[in-house]
Amino acid sequence: MNALLEPGMMVRHPGQPDWGLGQVQSNIGGRVTVNFEHAGKVVIDARHVELTPVFGQ
């Protein structure tokens, strides 16, 4: 699923619910950069974390 994430999409990190809603900034080579409400910009290794897309926000 992470391979389908595109810049601008909204996601949540299933292991870090306190980070809040995040907006995908980039998705290059299995590294997804997300700007989260309460954690700021985080680079996620998509091989280890499956981000949850949020629709209708």
PEQUIWO-V860789 format. One record per backbone hydrogen bond with DSSP energy under -0.5 kcal/mol. NH is the residue of the N-H (numbers start at 1). CO is the residue of the C=O. E is the energy in kcal/mol with one decimal. If there is no record, write none. Layout:
[[NH	CO	E] [NH	CO	E]]
//
This chain:
[[4	1	-1.9] [5	2	-1.4] [8	24	-2.9] [9	6	-2.1] [10	54	-0.5] [11	22	-3.0] [12	52	-1.9] [14	12	-0.7] [16	13	-1.5] [19	16	-2.1] [20	17	-1.4] [22	11	-2.9] [23	35	-2.1] [24	9	-3.0] [24	22	-0.5] [25	33	-3.7] [26	33	-1.4] [28	31	-2.2] [31	28	-1.6] [32	30	-0.6] [32	44	-2.7] [33	26	-2.0] [33	31	-0.6] [34	32	-0.5] [34	42	-3.0] [35	23	-2.5] [36	34	-0.8] [36	40	-2.9] [37	21	-2.2] [38	19	-2.5] [40	36	-1.6] [42	34	-3.1] [44	32	-3.3] [44	42	-0.6] [46	30	-2.9] [46	44	-0.9] [48	45	-2.1] [49	45	-1.4] [51	49	-0.8] [52	12	-2.9] [53	51	-0.6] [54	10	-2.8]]
//
